[in-house]
Every structure is written in structure tokens, then in C-alpha cells.
Amino acid sequence: MAQNNLDSLTRMKAMREEFNWWIEDERAELVRRLNDLLGAWRGKLPNLRDVFLRQEIDGLLWEAANYRGVDGDVDRSGERFVEFVARSGYRDEPDVDARDGKPLRRRATPIHRAAQVFALPNRDRVIRELFKIYDRFDANYGNDSGLTHFHVACMSGCDDVAEKFLKLGQDPNLVWEETGATPLLLALDRGRYKVAELLLKNGADPNATLPDGWTPLHSICARGPDDESAAAFLNVLFDYVNDKMQRTVPNVDAQNDSGDTPLHLALERGHKKVAEWLLTNGAADPNLANRRGSTALHVVCERSGDGDADSLRMLLELGSEGHRPVLVDARDNEGNTPLHCALRRGHRDSVECLLRHDASPNVANVSRETPLHVVCNRDADDDLVRLFFEISDETQREVRLDARNKWGWTPLQLAAASLLPNVVEALLDRGAKTTDFVFPYTRYFGNGLLDRCHVDRASSWYYSRFGLVLDALIVVERLEKRGYELDRCGVLTIAEMFDKYEVFKTSVDLEKRWYDDEEFANRTREMMIYSKLSFYDLIQLRPTEAAKLLAHEDYYEFADSMTSRQLPEEHEVACLAYLCEMRSRGFLRRWTLDPLMELTRRRLSILSCHMILDNLMNEDLLNVFLAATDPYL
């Protein structure tokens, strides 16, 4: 073992001579090589000063504090090297002032570097090991930004190190010059509650504020996701402030430069317990608005995901129990109420909660959009609008069905343009008017719907376009059943959308593909639509005949079922293309007779035109219609 260690020591000395200390990459490579060598060391560790100068060890630790591995791959060579140096007994000796012999405090060390490298694995552990090496707690080294070892100890959760600094007289309110942050703010920003309590015991200012208005309370409320620990520390904070320090109670409604209060931040992060503590103990004002005009209710309703109905109920119920009443219809800078926000996000529980607490279903924003406009302009064709109507009825609130926004659009027009057949039907059931309904213009009809689809394979491309065709035609059919008369202008809107999204892009001779593909034929014979009708049987029929056998729901159900059949992609595409062709066939045939006669200057008989159209694919029918409406032809 001794011989092996001696050999390793010799190799270490040789390595020192091999590398160029002035090149960063070579220093980093030396750290990696030394880590490999030291990993095999057995017994007593070497005195590194026998091999390296103090400045060289400092340089190696500097690289180790930021070591990212080869080609940017993060590994733990740097961490292990720091641990080895600490275990070897090496301790840093500071440079001293020649005048008084005291350590020079303006000095950048590996501790500063490690503290500011966010990708370092086990950063806090590395920093703790570095503090074993740089252990002069009477010398609070600071770099050029003013970040000191004491700051790093507080932000890294090294409470024992922070305590040593404080015992030697360190100011607990020492400001980091570059940022204006105090040790308490740094500790709370990282959720270091034990260090924060230590600082409070030693006189840290609980009201210290950053230049941007950020307070310790903001830091506590912005931390996540440990809601319970944050709420528990609030008790500690106010206990020290009120009972032990006789200091001014922190302003629970302090607003930062964005206008956000601690309550805004707690609700934004989903910290219900922290928010409840603020409301019940600190009397936070839930109606304060930030720079965007958002109140606490807006913040809750704008949360992503499934929303936070529990926090919403808590806000509203505390308001009804004698705390500050919550303005349920408060408007932000764009005039949106919390109900607008909840509907836009599709938060069902939040919508129900707001309506049951007397939120108005008719308040218009600056664009004169009511909550009903919002629910009709989403990309989800769910039953949220029916829930909206049901609860409005239960709370005896009349909903304005035909209100127009500043562009003159009614909710029904928005639902049609957004291709939401279920929403359209709900509006019509409710009594929305079709007498003055104007079909949406091409630029708005289905606009942007495909942009929201993630298309990573050909079948996905077809699924998204198949959905467009189905939804567009169902919207038209439901409008027509309620008395709306579609004209060629409206048909042009639909046709141009089909053309824009290339829904018939590969309307090839599908029969040839099917008959030539035995595997496809066998698979489709097993794909049953009804008990006595397989998909193979269906494709033997002409599209117009086949279309009569299927209801709207059948198309959706069959398309959905294909995702679980594990078909080859080319077969899946063929099935979707046929369904798309079949579903739209009747609509296109109905509207291409007159255009064909116009294009032929009415030189062909109606019977001849029908015969021609019967033998055209949908892409050709679409082109006939578009050609007849081309002003240059």
C-alpha cells in the first residue's frame, strides 16, 4: 500500500509539470486526472503542499468548484477533488496586509465561484467542504461584486458556518453590494429557514428591502413547493418581530416593482397555507392590484394546469367571515374579471366557485368581451359553457347571449369560427339568434387551430385535419337545423379553410391501394363499425352511400379507436383519408353543381354535370368550387 501511494505521489508531481497552469481547460483536465489518481489512494493522505504551491491549490479548487466534465457533461470529479483536499488536512492561508498583518478581505475564492454556478451537482455539499478549507471566519472574504463568504454560508444553508461568523462579530445585515440583498433575504430566497431564524436571533432586519421592492415576506411566499415549511416560518418571523425584538411588524401588503404583494406570490405558486396565514394573521388586503391590475382572485384564476379552486374558495370564504370582503368582479388593466380568467383557462371548479359567489356573467372587458365570449373562443369543445349556463340559472343571473364585442362578434359567431360544435349547440339550445348570424370570414374561421396541434408523424397530421373537417361540417349542420341559411359566401369560407390546411392533400386513388394490399384488407375486415359492418365493407361503397350509414359520433369513435389498433402508419393514414373524404363528400357535391355549370358557361346539361361530379375526388370538387369564385377567371 505504501509503495502504491509513493508511486501515486510521484505521478502527481509529474502531472504538475505536464499541464499549462495558464490554460483553463488544462487545469480542468488536471482536476479530472488527479481525481482518478486520488480515488485509488489508500491510508494516510498526502500533504498537498509537498507537491503544489498555495496558489496552484487555489487554482485547482477554483476549477473544481465549476467542473462540468468532458464536453459539458456534468460529473462529480470536481466535488470529489474538493472532498479529498478537505480530508487531506489542507487549510487555506490568507494573504495579509503588510501594514497590520490582518487578512486581506477583498478576494475571490472557490467558495464565491461555487455559489454562483447553478449547474454544479451537490453545490451546497461542495460549498460546505470548501468552508473546511477556507476556515478563517474572522476574515469574511468578498469578491468584486461584494458577495462575501458570510452571504454564501447563509444562502447555502450552512447554519453552523453562519453562526461562527456571527459569534466573531459579523454584521447580520451586511448588504451584498451588487444586488442590495441582505443575508436574511438570501437565506429566505433559497428556503434556508434555519439560517434565517439564526439571523433573526442575532438582529437581522425583517423589513430589509431590495431596490425592486422585494421584502423577506416576498421571498418566503415565492418559494416552492414547500408550503408547510414556509407557513411555519411565518409564525417564527412574526414571533421574533412582535415578542422578542419589539420591531415593526413586516408590511404584509408591501408591493414590489411589479406591484405584487406577498399574497400575490403565494397564490401564484399555489401556497394555500401561506396565503391563508397572511389573510388570517396579517390582515393582507386581497383586493390590492399589481401593475397589471390583477388582484389575488385574478392570480388564482390565471394559474396554469387545473387551477386552484381550493385557494379560490378560501379567499372568498374568508372574505365572507368578517375579513376584508373580496371584490369578485374586480377588473384588471384589460378589464378582465377573475371569471374571464378562469373561463379562458378552462378551470371548471373555479368557474363554478366564482358564479356561486355572485360573479357577474355579463361584465365586459375593454374589448367588450363578456365571459360568454371567452368561453366561446377557446380551443376546447367541452361542456364548460353548459356549466356556465346551469349555474347562472341556479343563481338567477341572466346571461346576455347576443352581446357583441368591439369587433361586432357574438358568442355564437366566435364558437362557429373556433369550430366548437358542442358550444354552438349549447348556445342554440339556449336561444342564441341565427336570424342575424353572419358566417365568419375566412381569415378567422378555424384560424390557428392546427398551429396548436403537435404533429410529429403523418397520421397525426391527418388526425388534426380530420378533426377540422368534422367540426366545421357539424357546426354548419347545427346552424342550418336552427334556421340558418348557408350561402356561397359561407361555403367559400369553409372551402378556403379546407384548401389552406390541405385536408385533401393526398386524396389518391385509395381503391388501388386497398385492393393491392392484402394486409390492409385483412386488418380492415376485423375493424368493426357496427356488429355487421366492418371498415372493409364500408370502403366498398361509394362515399355518398357510405356517408349515409354513419352518424357524427361514429366518425369520432372510429377515429379514436384506431389509435389503439396499432395499425401500420400508412394504413392509419389511408383510413383517415377515406373518412375525411366520405364525411365531406355530400357537402362538396351539394355546392359544386352551380360552380361547374358556371365554369362550363352552362353548355352541359344538369345530368352531365352530375355525372362529372360523381367521378371526381373531393380535392377536385374543392378546386371546381374555388375556380368558380376566382375573380380572375
Stockholm file with secondary structure:
# STOCKHOLM 1.0

chainA/1-633         MAQNNLDSLTRMKAMREEFNWWIEDERAELVRRLNDLLGAWRGKLPNLRDVFLRQEIDGLLWEAANYRGVDGDVDRSGERFVEFVARSGYRDEPDVDARDGKPLRRRATPIHRAAQVFALPNRDRVIRELFKIYDRFDANYGNDSGLTHFHVACMSGCDDVAEKFLKLGQDPNLVWEETGATPLLLALDRGRYKVAELLLKNGADPNATLPDGWTPLHSICARGPDDESAAAFLNVLFDYVNDKMQRTVPNVDAQNDSGDTPLHLALERGHKKVAEWLLTNGAADPNLANRRGSTALHVVCERSGDGDADSLRMLLELGSEGHRPVLVDARDNEGNTPLHCALRRGHRDSVECLLRHDASPNVANVSRETPLHVVCNRDADDDLVRLFFEISDETQREVRLDARNKWGWTPLQLAAASLLPNVVEALLDRGAKTTDFVFPYTRYFGNGLLDRCHVDRASSWYYSRFGLVLDALIVVERLEKRGYELDRCGVLTIAEMFDKYEVFKTSVDLEKRWYDDEEFANRTREMMIYSKLSFYDLIQLRPTEAAKLLAHEDYYEFADSMTSRQLPEEHEVACLAYLCEMRSRGFLRRWTLDPLMELTRRRLSILSCHMILDNLMNEDLLNVFLAATDPYL
#=GR chainA/1-633 SS CHHHHHHHHHHHHHHHHHSCTTCHHHHHHHHHHHHHHHHTCCSSCCCGGGTSCHHHHHHHHHHHTTCCCGGGCCCSHHHHHHHHHHHTTCCCCCCBCTTTCCBCCBCCCHHHHHHTCTTCTTHHHHHHHHHHHSCCTTSCCBCTTCCBHHHHHHHTTCHHHHHHHHHTTCCTTCCCTTTCCCHHHHHHHTTCHHHHHHHHHTTCCTTCCCTTSCCHHHHHHHCCSCHHHHHHHHHHHHHIIIIISCCCCCCTTCCCTTCCCHHHHHHHTTCHHHHHHHHHHSCCCTTCCCTTCCCHHHHHHTCSTTCCHHHHHHHHHHHHTTSCCCCTTCCCTTCCCHHHHHHHHTCHHHHHHHHHTTCCSCCCCTTCCCHHHHHTTSSCCSSHHHHHHHHHHHTTCCCCTTCCCTTCCCHHHHHHHTTCHHHHHHHHHHTCCCTTCCCCCTTTTTTTTGGGSCCCSHHHHHHHHHHHHHHHHHHHHHHHHTTCCCCHHHHHHHHHHHHHTTTTTTCCCHHHHHHHCHHHHHHHHHCEEETTEEHHHHHTSCHHHHHTTCCHHHHHHHHHHHTTTTCCHHHHHHHHHHHHHHHHHHHHHHHHHHHHHHHTTTCSCHHHHHHHHHTSCHHHHHHHHHHHTCTTC
#=GC SS_cons         CHHHHHHHHHHHHHHHHHSCTTCHHHHHHHHHHHHHHHHTCCSSCCCGGGTSCHHHHHHHHHHHTTCCCGGGCCCSHHHHHHHHHHHTTCCCCCCBCTTTCCBCCBCCCHHHHHHTCTTCTTHHHHHHHHHHHSCCTTSCCBCTTCCBHHHHHHHTTCHHHHHHHHHTTCCTTCCCTTTCCCHHHHHHHTTCHHHHHHHHHTTCCTTCCCTTSCCHHHHHHHCCSCHHHHHHHHHHHHHIIIIISCCCCCCTTCCCTTCCCHHHHHHHTTCHHHHHHHHHHSCCCTTCCCTTCCCHHHHHHTCSTTCCHHHHHHHHHHHHTTSCCCCTTCCCTTCCCHHHHHHHHTCHHHHHHHHHTTCCSCCCCTTCCCHHHHHTTSSCCSSHHHHHHHHHHHTTCCCCTTCCCTTCCCHHHHHHHTTCHHHHHHHHHHTCCCTTCCCCCTTTTTTTTGGGSCCCSHHHHHHHHHHHHHHHHHHHHHHHHTTCCCCHHHHHHHHHHHHHTTTTTTCCCHHHHHHHCHHHHHHHHHCEEETTEEHHHHHTSCHHHHHTTCCHHHHHHHHHHHTTTTCCHHHHHHHHHHHHHHHHHHHHHHHHHHHHHHHTTTCSCHHHHHHHHHTSCHHHHHHHHHHHTCTTC
//
